[in-house]
């Protein structure tokens, strides 16, 4: 099976890129499953709304993952329990957190488990993603060997660490959160596909999707600044696609994808 994963969708331009260019990308790549990280998809660049979720699904997305901004828009509390294909990091406190951290997708008679976890280095101190992933993967193996993980984390070492820890146990680990696509797509020794970060989808001329001026001023004066999503200029869509052996769950191929408006038009 082929899985297309698209990195953090940022703001109105990011949603526009999904609606306008994802169908074209899917026509070229021909994935069986499309997963998109949507935790920055609102006009403020934080959180997601029900309307945006539905727009993504209408554009051909199968699963939407989240991250540390999952709860930045309070509206999500009203609909996350009713949306089967919207998942938040599994390692939020289980007893008190709505929604779920993984979902199953049927693919031509096989099943793909899509997992969402969040790292802890330089981020909130959530439950241990290593221990919880171990438990969850063991349970999912009773159903399928095909398991994809969006690991939303800051530290590159933590992303690679969980991938190496789970090497041979899951099909692929792809990182999100830093909004910069890395050049290290590879297959680990036990056949788990890995990419440190898929990159972002949204304003190509911003700084991680934000207006450059406020970010630069923060470095110049060291004072708090309000970051705003850039709404003008070129758009970019970033991610990767992964080929998974449906029987073994092993990755057989992984390749990055990055296109901007001027490349697509």
N, C-alpha and C positions, 0 to 999 in steps of 0.2 A: 504494500500500500504506500501511497505517497501522501505526505503531510506537508502542507504549506503553513508556515508560521510567520505572522507579521508582527513586528515590534511596536512598542508603545505608541498608540494613536494619540496625538496631541492636538486639542482644540478643534475649532470648526474646520480648519484646513485639513487636519488629519482625517476627520470624518468624510470630508469631500474627496480626499484621495482614495479612501476605501470605496466610496460609492462610484467614483468615476473610473478608477484604474484597477481595482481588484478584479472585476469581471474580465478585463483584458489580460491581466496577469494569470488568472486561472485558466483562461483559454489557451495560453501559451504553455503553462507548466502542467496543467491537467492533474491537479491533486484530487484525492478522494476525500480528504478532510482539510478544512481551513480553520486555523486557530488564530485569534487576534487578541493582543493585550490591549484592553480598553480603559485602563485606570486613569488616564489623563485626558479623556475624550470630551469633557465639557468645554465650553467657551473659556472658562477660567483655567483650564489645564489641570484640573483636579477632579477625580471622580467620574461617574457616569450616570446618565438618566435613563429612564425606561424608553423614552423616545429614541435616544441614540442607540441603545441596545437593539431596538426593533429595526432601525435603519441599517445597522450592520448586518443583522440576520437577513434582511431583504436583499442586501448586496452580495450575499453568498457566503457569509461567515457561518461556521458550524458551532464554534465554541468561543466564548469571550472570557479571557482570564483577567485578573485584577492584580493588586499589589498594595503598597503602603498607603495609597490614596483611595482605597476601596470605600472608605466611609466618609470621604471629604464632602460628598453631597448627600445630605440626610434622606433624600428621596429614595435612595437605594434600600432603606429599611422597609419601605412599603412594598417592594416587588422582588427582592432577591430570593425569597423563599419560593416564589412561584415561577421562576425562570430556570428551567432545567439545564440550559446551556450557558449560564453565567456563573462562573465559579470564582471564589476568593481564596486567598492563601489558606491552605489546610491547617497550618499550625497556629492560627488564631485560637484563643481559648475555646475549646470545644463546647463547654457547658453554657457559655454566655453569648456565643457568636452566631448570628443567623446565617443562612446560606450553607453551601457545602464547598469542599475543597477539591472535588474531582467529579468527573462525569464520564459516562461510557457512550461511545459512538459506534453504531453498526456500520461496517465497511465490507460490502459484498460477502456477507456470511461470516466475516470475522469481526472482532471487537477491538476498538482502540480505547484505552483508558487515558484521559487527559487530566493531568495533575497540576495543581498550582500550589507552590510553596514560597515562603519568604525567608530571606536570610536575616541574620541577627547582627553581623558586624557593621558598625556605624548606622544601625537602624534600630527599630523598636525591639525590645527583648521578648520576643514571642516564644512559644514552646519550641523545643529542640527539633529542628527540621530533619536531622539525621535519624534520630530514634523514631520519629513519627513516620517518616518515609519508609523506613525499614519495615515497620509494622503494616503499613498500608500496602506496600508492594507485595509483601508475602501474602496478604489476603487477596489482592487482585490477581495474582498468579493462578489462583484457583479457577479463574474465568478466562484470562487471556495473558499471553506473553508480550503483547504490544502495548507499551506504556510510554507516553510522552509527558515530559515535565517542563513547565515554565517555572524557572527558579528566579524569583524577583529579588535581586540582591545588589548591594553596592560593591563589595569587595570581590575582585577577580579571583583571589585565592579561595574564597568560600564557594564560589560557583564551581571552580574546578574540583575542589575537595569533595563536594557532594556528588559530582559526576563520577569521579574516580571511586568513591565509596559505593556507588550504585552501579558501577561498570559491570556489564553482564547480567544485571538484574532488571534493568529497564532499557527501552529502545533508544531514548534520546533525552538529553538535558539541554535546554536552550535558555540562556540568561536574558533577563530584561532589567530595566530600571535606569541604566546610565545613559540611554538614548544615543550612544555612539556604537555603531556596528564594528565589531572586532574582526580581525583577519586570521582567525585560528580555527575555522571549521574543520573538524577532523573526526575520525572514528577511533575510539579508545581501544586498548588491547583486547578487551572482552566484547567488543562490537557494539558499544553504546556510542551513539552520535553525540557530538558536543560542539557548542558554540558559546563563547563567553557572553556575548551580548548581540542580540538581533538588530539593535539600532532602533530608530524611531520613524514614525509616519506622521508627517505634518509639515511645518514651515522649514524649508531647507536653509533659509538665510538667517534664521534665528540662532540663539545659543541654547541648545537643547530644547528648541521650540519657543523660547521666550524672546522678547524684544532685547536686543543686545545692549541698549543704553543703560537699562537698570542693572543688568548683570555687571557691566564694566564699572559703573559707579560704585557698586558694592565693593569691588576690589580696590578702587581708588580711595574711598573714604572710610571703609570698614564700618559703615553704618547700615542698619537694617533697611532693606529696600523691598518694595512690592513688585514682584515679577509678573509681567503680563504676557499673554500669548501673542505672538506675532501673527497678524492676519493678512499680510501682504507678501508679495514676492513669490518665489518658486515653491512648489510642494515636492515632497520626497516620500517614497514608500520603501521600507526596508524590512528585511527578514531573511528567511531561508526556507529551503524545502529539503525534505528528508525521505529517502526510500527505506521502507522497513519490510523485512521478510515476515509475512503474515503468520508463518508457522513458528519460527524461532524467536521472533521479536527483535532480531538483530538489525542494526542499521547497515545498509549496503552502500549508501551514498548520501552525502550531505553537501549542499551548495548554498552559498549566500545569494541574496537578491537585493539589489539597490538601484532604484530608478528615480529620476527627478522629472519634473514637468517637461523640461527642454529635451530630455532623452525620449520621452514617451510620445510627444506630439510630432 
